[in-house]
Amino acid sequence: MERAVNRNTILLVGSACGYPHGIIDDIESLAVVAYKYNIPLHVDCCLGGFLVPFVKDAGFHIDPVDFSVPGVTSISCDTHKYGFTPKGSSIIMYSDKKYRQYQYSVYTEWPGGIYISPTIAGSRSGANIAACWAALLYYGYNGYVESTRKILSVRQKIMNGLEKIDDIFVLGKPSLSVVAFGSKRFDIFRLTDLLTKKGWNINALQFPSALHICLTMCHVIDGVADDFIRDVRESVAICMQNPDEKTSGSGVIYGMAQQIPDRSMVSDMACQYLNSIYETTD
């Protein structure tokens, strides 16, 4: 990333953790680069925002990713994920209020008067904010420590279980609530349909091809982790009966999309999908 910095670089970004693989970027090293060149460093903590602050008290360890790291200038956090609040409320935090000034949207020449909004978005629901605040008070600090402990414990159990299954591998070293896995022996997208039929909500990834499971409080219930590991093991065994078999079902979409060099075509196909949803004619 330092080699990529030039006179046009206005921001560095790292994730804690990244949604695809659950891996926390080396924020401390990125901060050194940001500090050296006097460039703001944003930490995308949208997924991990209500896990990261409670990891230590939950009995686990991660390297610092917050404002205690010199050079970190902003952090984003979604309350509706592990804060368990309704969707529609998120948080952006700054190390200095001078950065906050740039998020405001101001228009002084409007005939309706002087218009200013905290972001480029206009009206927002006060009910969402009240519901978010109520959820935060309901769970409290101790509640989030406990949910973090349960989720990270089941993450470790599932990761250990997957690593013992031949013909698949875990991508990297997941630190929070997401575990991604791929295969060098068969098309990993074949697992998508098999696991979906068994009732699992599995997300397909690309570049590289992989699947992941995003763990929540639904997965900490006794027996759920064991069921998942068993179902993956059985599904992998089915795939290995014919490792060269072509992917069918939903996995075809991701497999095909990755092979299209013109990414604008993939974007066009995605837009056509949304157009079909909005279509009102017979």
Phi, psi and omega in degrees: 000325178296322178295335181276349181288131173218190185294344180266359183284122182248350185196142169250147182225135172228161183247146177215076005248170176286138182299318185297314191240357179070021183261137178269126178293162180282079185297322182298319179289321177297324180294325177298316178295314180300316181295320182299319184259005180057048179246136177299146176238120178258135175254114176281100181246028184301315181283318187264006188302327179254023169241311185310312184292345187248001184300313183298312181291341177276355176097017180238177182225136166221157176288155182300139179225009188252200183288354174289346178268112180301127181114336175286125185246339179207152180220132175252149186209130177263120179287334186282357177270260184274005168274349175061033178259167176296152177295151177117359177229131177219168186234138167235130183241145181236148177285339181212139184294346178296332178284328183297329182305329187279351178272344183290145175247114186236134174224114187266350187255009181291133178301338179280359179121185178285125183249128175218135179227146181301333178222184178292337176290151181268241185298147177220159185277124174291333180297323178298318180294319179295319179294322177298313181298320180296319179295319179299318179291325182295313182281317179066173183301312182297325178296321180286327174298316182293318179294323177297316179300315182294316183291317180289330177293316180288330174300314181296320180295315180293319179297316178297321180294318180293324181293342180269355180269122179296151172080001169227165178214150176276135180279119175065206180237089180302136184250341184235250194247003183242137176234122179250145180215147180225189181210144174257001185254331181211168179290112186298336180293343176295333180290334184305306182292322180297316181286327177296320178295336178271002174099009181266143177264097185248137180256135177275141180241161177225157179055063008266168178297129181194174172235158171216157172241130178259113189274136179228190179294343176294333186268352182273354178297139182309130175094340184294315180298318178297320179297319181295312180300318179297315182294322177296315181300315180293321181291322177297319179300320177296316180297323183283350173295331176213078187297341181267002182297141180285151179287143174232176177071210187294335181297336180299322183301310181292320179298320181288315185299325181292336186269357180273113184292328180275100185291342177294330178293322178295319178297319179298319180295321178295320179293323177296326176299313179294322178301322181293329178289321182280346183297132183249352181279161178295000000 
